[in-house]
Amino acid sequence: MTLGSLFDGAGTIPFAAQLCGIETKWSSEIEKFPREVTAKRFPNVKQLGDITKINGGEIEPVDIIAGGSPCQDLSVAGKREGLDGERSGLFMEQIRIIKEMRNAAITRSDEHIRPRYAVWENVPGAFSSNKGEDFRIVLEEFCKVADKTAYVPRPSEGKWNTCGCIVGDGYSIAWRVLDARFWGVPQRRRRIWLVADFGGERAAEILFKREGLRRSFAESKKAWERTSENT
């Protein structure tokens, strides 16, 4: 599978993709130093620069488009301007590029309409931003990629669950909150992860069903007993 990384930073998503056997074809980032880091680690990844200047119909099609749009306007630590904010509003550029790429594939009568999948990452503050309206818009915009008439209502209790799934006519969206401390990072870092499957109902399977980790349980060296040192 192939991937395009938006709001790439220093290549975290391409690195994660590489661990899963997914090839990153291109990335988008405007900050100079992170771009240099990505260029050194992934010299074969084409850097497209400013997301607002990318035409999704003119770049190389990929199976997955992933990105964590700026969170400052959604975070509880920010001014809470939401998706109307200058930075977090760039989320709509991600949606635009996905639509442009898929529409171009339809125009060319491609056998496979790409991207088939999308991944979005952001802070849990997105659940409550603008009293929940911003996250509703996020869900609805992803649904509209596959179904222009889609409408996503707010939850009846007025509060979004930290995990959930939407299944439409031939597409699906799933989301959950994951904490980086359970992946070897020595800090709590909770983030929303959303997966969209525009061509089927596999979003929940991808996000919730775990196949296990590849690792060797063989003992690396013979155990021994001794007093601890440099306590």
C-alpha positions in Angstrom: 0.0 0.0 0.0 1.0 3.6 -0.5 0.5 6.7 1.6 0.6 10.5 1.5 1.4 12.4 4.6 -0.2 15.9 5.3 0.9 18.2 8.1 3.9 15.8 8.1 6.1 17.4 10.8 9.4 15.4 11.0 8.1 12.3 9.3 6.3 10.5 12.2 3.6 9.0 10.0 5.9 7.9 7.2 8.0 6.2 9.9 5.0 4.4 11.4 3.9 3.5 7.8 7.3 2.0 7.1 7.0 -0.2 10.2 3.7 -1.6 8.7 5.2 -2.2 5.2 3.4 0.9 3.7 5.4 3.1 1.3 5.1 6.9 1.7 5.1 8.6 -1.7 4.8 12.2 -0.7 4.5 14.6 2.2 3.4 18.1 3.0 5.1 20.4 5.6 5.9 24.1 5.6 8.4 24.3 8.5 12.1 24.2 7.3 13.7 22.0 10.0 11.1 19.2 10.1 11.3 19.1 6.3 15.1 18.6 6.5 14.6 15.8 9.0 12.1 14.0 6.8 14.3 14.5 3.7 17.3 12.8 5.5 15.2 9.9 6.9 13.1 9.4 3.7 15.0 10.7 0.7 12.6 9.0 -1.7 9.6 10.8 -0.4 8.6 13.8 -2.5 8.0 17.0 -0.5 5.1 19.0 -1.7 5.4 22.0 0.7 2.4 24.2 1.6 -0.9 22.2 1.8 -2.9 25.2 0.5 -1.0 25.0 -2.8 -1.5 21.3 -3.5 -4.0 20.1 -6.1 -5.0 16.6 -5.1 -6.0 15.8 -8.7 -2.5 16.5 -10.0 -0.3 14.6 -7.5 0.5 10.9 -7.4 -2.5 8.9 -6.2 -2.1 6.9 -3.0 -4.1 4.4 -1.0 -4.0 6.3 2.2 -3.9 10.0 3.0 -3.0 10.7 6.6 -2.5 13.8 8.7 -2.9 15.5 12.0 -4.3 19.0 11.2 -3.1 21.8 13.6 -4.7 21.4 17.0 -4.2 24.8 18.5 -7.7 26.1 17.9 -9.3 22.9 19.2 -7.2 22.3 22.3 -8.5 23.3 25.7 -5.2 25.1 26.2 -5.9 27.4 23.2 -8.3 30.2 22.4 -10.9 27.6 21.3 -11.6 29.2 17.9 -12.3 25.8 16.6 -12.4 24.9 12.9 -13.0 28.6 12.2 -9.5 29.3 13.5 -6.7 30.1 11.1 -4.7 27.0 12.0 -7.2 24.2 12.8 -9.3 25.4 9.9 -6.6 23.8 7.7 -8.4 20.5 8.3 -10.6 21.4 5.4 -7.6 21.5 3.1 -7.1 17.8 4.0 -10.7 17.0 3.0 -10.3 19.1 -0.2 -7.2 17.1 -1.4 -8.8 13.8 -0.7 -11.9 14.8 -2.7 -9.7 16.2 -5.6 -7.7 13.0 -5.8 -10.8 10.7 -5.8 -12.6 12.9 -8.3 -9.7 12.8 -10.7 -9.6 9.0 -10.5 -13.4 8.9 -11.3 -12.8 11.2 -14.3 -10.0 9.0 -15.6 -12.2 5.9 -15.0 -9.6 4.3 -12.9 -10.2 0.8 -11.8 -9.6 1.7 -8.1 -10.7 5.0 -6.7 -7.9 6.4 -4.4 -7.4 7.2 -1.7 -9.5 4.3 -0.3 -8.5 5.2 3.3 -7.8 8.3 5.4 -6.4 8.8 8.8 -6.8 11.9 11.0 -5.2 12.6 14.4 -6.0 15.4 16.9 -6.4 16.4 20.5 -9.3 15.2 22.6 -10.3 18.9 22.9 -11.9 18.4 19.5 -14.8 16.6 21.2 -15.9 19.7 23.1 -14.8 22.5 20.8 -17.7 24.7 19.9 -19.9 22.5 22.2 -19.2 19.5 20.1 -20.1 21.0 16.8 -16.5 20.9 15.4 -16.1 17.2 15.9 -19.5 16.7 14.3 -18.3 18.7 11.3 -15.1 16.5 11.1 -17.2 13.3 11.0 -19.6 14.8 8.5 -16.9 16.0 6.1 -15.2 12.6 6.1 -18.6 11.0 5.4 -19.3 13.5 2.5 -16.2 12.3 0.7 -18.1 9.1 0.0 -21.7 10.4 0.2 -22.3 14.1 -0.6 -25.7 13.9 1.1 -24.4 12.6 4.4 -25.5 14.3 7.6 -24.1 13.5 11.0 -26.3 14.6 14.0 -24.9 15.5 17.4 -25.2 12.8 20.0 -28.5 12.9 21.9 -26.8 13.4 25.2 -24.8 16.3 23.8 -21.4 14.7 24.5 -19.2 12.7 22.1 -18.0 9.3 23.2 -14.2 8.8 23.1 -14.7 5.9 20.6 -17.4 5.2 18.0 -18.2 4.2 14.5 -20.4 5.3 11.6 -21.4 2.9 8.8 -22.9 4.3 5.7 -23.8 3.0 2.3 -20.5 1.5 1.2 -18.3 3.5 3.6 -17.4 3.7 7.3 -15.7 6.0 9.8 -14.3 5.0 13.2 -12.6 6.9 16.0 -11.0 6.3 19.4 -8.7 8.0 21.9 -5.2 6.4 22.3 -2.5 7.3 24.9 1.1 7.3 23.8 2.3 6.0 27.2 1.0 2.6 26.1 3.4 2.6 23.1 6.7 3.2 25.0 6.6 7.0 25.4 7.3 8.1 28.9 4.5 10.6 29.1 0.7 10.8 28.9 -0.3 12.0 25.4 -3.9 11.3 24.6 -5.0 11.8 21.0 -8.0 11.1 18.9 -7.3 8.7 16.0 -9.9 8.5 13.2 -9.9 6.0 10.3 -12.1 6.4 7.2 -12.8 3.7 4.7 -14.4 5.3 1.7 -14.9 2.0 -0.1 -16.2 -0.4 2.5 -16.9 -1.1 6.2 -13.4 -1.9 7.5 -12.8 1.3 9.5 -13.8 -0.3 12.8 -11.9 -3.5 12.0 -8.7 -1.4 11.3 -9.0 0.7 14.4 -10.4 -1.7 17.0 -9.2 -5.2 16.1 -5.7 -5.8 17.1 -3.7 -8.6 15.4 -0.8 -8.6 18.0 2.8 -7.4 17.9 5.7 -9.0 16.1 8.3 -9.8 18.7 10.6 -12.5 19.9 10.2 -13.9 23.4 13.5 -15.7 23.3 15.7 -15.0 26.3 18.5 -12.6 25.2 21.0 -13.8 27.8 21.2 -16.1 30.7 19.7 -14.8 33.9 21.9 -14.1 36.9 21.7 -12.7 40.4 23.9 -9.8 41.8 23.5 -6.7 43.9 22.2 -3.6 42.1 24.7 -0.8 41.4 24.5 2.9 40.7 21.1 2.9 42.3 
